[in-house]
Amino acid sequence: MAFSPLERLLMVFVGMVAVGFCLCYLTASMHLANLTRTYQNVQNQVTVQKRVIADDKQTVGELSNSDRLNSYASAHGFAVIEGNIKHAVK
């Protein structure tokens, strides 16, 4: 049983459309994988920066602790005047 020229042309066209869909799917899949990787990298950077900020806030809290300041001042012969202390706030 032989196929007519129209049937052959239709089979070639359907085959090319199927190949085109496969290539589009592959390209979209690779692009999505790249976007996911970029998103993960940005999330990691955000997490690192949040840790740095938390550490810095803890350091500011420790440095502005009045007991620590009073003990440092008395150990070095200074007097703490509360009105002259500036607080580091956000």
Secondary structure, 3 states (H helix, E strand, C coil): CCCCHHHHHHHHHHHHHHHHHHHHHHHHHHHHHHHHHHHHHHHHHHHHHHHHHHHHHHHHHHHCCHHHHHHHHHHCCCCCCHHHCCCCCC
